[in-house]
């Protein structure tokens, strides 16, 4: 990977400065719901800690049809891509097939807001023997809703672009973030699956995954450990893109305190019991997660509440902090998994296993000393403190 490029350094400085600014300017009263009280009974009870949870009701592999799809678990590999992303899609699929899926044959699902070209289908399809499905995103899940105040939204885009905020002037980026935050799991092609692995064009996987007992199939890890969310990189968000996100999320939880998990990871998100957001989030361009978690009343009502606030368009809310806040608050901390052994690179950042034994077990091609885990602007140590796992 070599020395960090200039954009890496600039991004890092932006993240740090943004974090400091947000801590000084975005304060909320301490959250009343932080007191350890039992969840209130409700007909829409969230099932994160119960034996009747949807992921407990439908154990992966129980239906022979699941295994007929290829892998051991009821899971899919998901990519959102445009036709112009074909080169990056080929790179990502080839990398994950070589390092993982050639052994498991999990099905691929590709989604696009426009029909996929024959060239895209041909070039991607030749890379895997697993089932491949190409789907179209419903227009109503992708475009800016009619109820959004367009003059206000366009003024916000113009102001952010003038301020140099990354993707600040882009409407298509906002559409993508909103789709990834609240609609991907509603797509018809995903309804048969319990878990998914998000893969983006232009990424690389540097370690063998699922090749040995030391590096099991991540989907097995998710099911057997009752995990709902998995990540490789945790970092700070740009403060200028989410000025009101935390206040909106807090407002939702105050109105629905029964959704708060009894052993949530609030301390990963806030250093002062919820009064402010510290900007830490899981980088969602890689995530392995339970689709049933995203389909739960807690998450869907949370997303709908955020969506009605309009922050995806009046600001530039990303799906990463939205997912992270949801997973950290509505699941127990023990249900979030750090996939240490999955070497992963999405420029300009990369995760490489730092522990020698893990690095060797995965036959990793990355350099541990260059892992983002070791950067000062990584939130991984904060996550480890919350999860009770030290750096070995």
N, C-alpha and C positions, 0 to 999 in steps of 0.2 A: 504493500500500500504506500510506503514511502513517507516523506515528510508531509505534514498537513498543508493543503493548499491554502491560498490566501482567503478563499471563500469560507473555508473551515474556521479560520481565525476570526474573520469578520462576523460570522454567524455566532460563534461562541461569545464574542464581546457583546453582540446584540442581545443574546439571551441573558447574560449576567446583568447588563444595564437595565433590561426590561424587568427582571426580577426585583431589582432594587427599587425601581420606580413604582411597581405595583404594590410592594410592601409599604411604601410611604403614602400611597394615594388611595388604596382600596381597602378600607377597614369596615368591618361590620360588627355589630354587637355579638358577644359570645353566643354560641348556639345553645338554646335551652334544651334541645333534644340530645345533648351529649351526656346527660345524666343516665346512668345504666339502669334504665327501666325496661321491663319486659315489653315486647311488641303488643300493641293493642289488637284485640281480636277484630278481624275484618273479613268479609266474604271474599275479598280479593287477596287473601294472605299470600305474601311472597314466600316461596318455597326453598330459599337458599340453604336452610339448615335442617330440612325435614326429610324423612324417609319417603314421603310422597311427592318429592320434587319431580318435575318432569324428566330430569336426566336420571332419576332413580326408577321412575315408572317404566322407562323405555331403555333398558340397558343395552348398550351397543353390542351387536353380535347375537342377541337373543333371537332375532328373526333371521332365518337362513338367507333371506333375500339380501340382507346387508352384506354378508360375506360374498355373495355372488357378484357384488359390485367390485370386488377386488381386495381391498384391505381388510384388516381385522375389525376395524371399528366403523360405525355409521358416520362417515366423515367425507368431506370433499376439500379439494384445493381450489381456491377461488381467486380469479384475477379480473379486475376491472381495467379495461384497456380500450384504446381507440385503434382504428386501422393503421394510423400513422405510428403506433407504438410497436409495430410488428418486430422490428429488430430487437428492441428491449424485451419483448415478450418471449422471443426465441431464446435470448440469453438466460432469462429467469427460469423458464421451463426446463431447458437443458441442464442448468445448474442443479435444480431441485431433483430432477429425475436421476441425475448421476449420483447425488449425495444421499438420496432418500427413496424416492418413489419407484424407482426401477425394482426395488425389493418388495414393495407393498401394493403397487398398482391402484392407488386411490384415484377415484374419478376427478377429472378437472371440469370446472365450470367457468366459462368466460362470459362476461357481461359488457355490453356497450350501449351507449345511448343511440347509436345508429347500427344498422345491420352490418355484421362483419363481412369483409370482402372475402372472395374465394382465395385470394393470395394469403390472407391472414390465416384462414382455416387450414390451408394446405401446409404452410410453413410451420405452424404450431402442431398440427395433428401428426406430422411425421415423427415428432420427437418422443412420443410416448406410446406404449401399448395399452395404456389405461383408457377407459371410456372418456370421451371428450364431448362436452355439450356447449353450444354457443347460444346465448340468450340476448334478447333485447330488453332494455330497461323501459318500463312504462313511462310515458311522457310526464304523467302527473307526479312521478317520483323523482324527476330530474329537473324540471324547469322551476324558475322562481314562481311561487304561488301568486295568484291574482290579488290576494289581500295585502301583499307587501306594498308599502308606500314607495313607489318607484322613485319619485323625486328625492325622497330621503335616502333611499338605498344608493342611488347614483351619486348623490352628494358625498356620501360616505366613501364610496369607491374612489372618487376623485381626490378626496382629502388624503386617503391612505396612500394612493399612488404618488401624490405630490410629496408625501412624507417619506417615501422610499420603503414602505412596508412591503415585504415579500408577498406577491400575489394580491396586493392591496387593491388594484384596479380590476381584478379579474372576476367576472360574473360566473364563468364556467367553473372556476375553482370553487366558488361558493356552492354552486350546484352539486359538485362532486362531494364536498364536505358534508353537505346536508344529506345526500343520498347515503354516504358511508355511515353517517351518524344514526340514521333512523329508518332506512328503507331497504338496505341490501338484504337483510334477513327476512323481509316480507316477499321477496321475489319467488315466483312459483317454482323455479328450478332448485331452490334451496329447501323447500318444505319437507322433503323426504329425509333430510340430514339432521343429525344431532350436534355435530361439530364441524368447524371449518378452519382452514389455514389460509390466511390472506397472503397473497403473493402479488407483488407489483412488478411492472416491467422494469428492466434495467437493474435488477438486484443480483447478488451472488451469495451462494451458500458455500462456506469454506471447510466444513467438517462433515464427516459421515454421521448420519442420523438414523437411529433405529437399526444399527448394524451389530450391536453387541448388548449384553446385559447392562453394561456401564452407560449405554446410550440407547434407551428403549424408544419404541414408537411413541412420539409425543401424544398421539391421540389415546393410547393406552394409559399414559401418565394422567391425562385429563380425566378419563373415566374412573380409573381405579382410585385416584386421589380426590374425587368429587371436586375437581377444579372447574372454574368457569371462565378464567381468563389467563392467557399466557403471553409473555413478552420477552424480548432480548435487550432492548435499549430503553432507558428512562432518562429524561432530560427536562429542561425548562422550556416552557412555551413563551412566545413573544407576548409581552404584556399588552402591547398596543392592539393586538387582534381580538382580545377577549375582555375588555374593560368591565363588562357587566355580567359575564358568565357565572362567576362564583356567587354573586348576589342572587342571581336567578335560581341557581341550583339550591342554595340555602333556603330560599323562599319555598321551593317545591318540597324540600324535606320537612320544613316546619309545618307545612300543610298536610304532609303524609308521613308522620314520624314512624308509623308501623313498617315502612319499607326499609328503614335503617337497620343494617345487619347488627346483631348483638356484639360481634367482634370485628367491626369494620376497620378499614385501613385509613381512617380519617387523618391519622398522624402523618401519613405519607403526603397528603395534600396540604396540610396546614400545620404550622409550627406553634399556633396559639389557640388550639382547640376550636378552630373553625372561624375565628374572627377575620382572618385573611387567608387568601390562597397563595401558597408559596410557588405556584406555577409548575410544580413537578407533574409529569404525566408520562404514560407509557407511549412510546413511538408506535403508532398504530399501523404503519405501513408493513410491519410484521406483527401479526397477532394470531394466536391459536386459541379459539374460544368456543364456548358452548352457545349454540344458536338458541337453545331453550332459555338461556339467561337473557339474551336480547329480546326474546319473545315474551318474557315474563311481564306481569302487570307493573312491577316496579320500574323496569327499564322503559317499557313503551309509554307509560304515563309520564315518566320523567322526560323522555324525548319530546312528546307532544307538548308538554309545558314549555320546554325550551323553544320549540318551533314557533309556538304562538307568540313568544316574546320577540321574535324577528331577528335575533342576534346573528343568525347565519348570514343575513343580508345587510342589516344596519351596522354590523361590525364585521368580523371575519372569523367567526367561531370555527375552529377545526374539529374534525371528528375525533382526533386523538385526545384532547382534554375532555371532550364530552364522554367518550368511552371510559376514560380513566376515572373520572369523577363517579360515573355510574358503577363501575366495577369496585372501586374502593369503598363506596358507601353502601351499596346494596348486596354485596357479598362479604363474607368473612375474609379477613386477611389471609387465612390459611387456604382459601380457594383461589388465590392468585399465584401463578407459577412463573418463576424466573427460569427460562430455558437456557441454562448456562452452557450446555454442550452444543447448542445450535450456533455455529459460526455464521454470522450474517452481515452483509454489507449493503447499505443503501447510501450511495455517496451523498454527502461527504462523511458520513459516520459509519463505523463498523463495530460489531461486537465480536470479540475473539475470546475463547476460554482462557482465563488467566492462570488457572491452576494447571500445573504440568500434567498431572494424571488425566485430567479431562481432555486437555489438548492432545495428548498422545492417543488416548482411546478413540478420539474422533478422526485421527490422521489429518489434523487440520492444516490447511495451507496458509493460514493467516499468522500474523506476528502478534503474540499476546501483549507485548509492550506497546503496541499501537491501538489496543482496544479502547473504545470510548468509555468503557467501565472505569478507567483510570483517570479520566479527565475531571478537572475541578467542577465542570458544569454538568457532570452526570448526576442523576438522582438515585443511582443504584445503591449507594451506601445508606441513603435515607430509607430506601425500601428494605434493605437488609435489617436495619434497626427496627423497623416496624414488624417485619416478619420474624424477627428473632434469630436471624441467620447471619453469622459473622463472616468476614472475608478470611478464607483459610489459606 
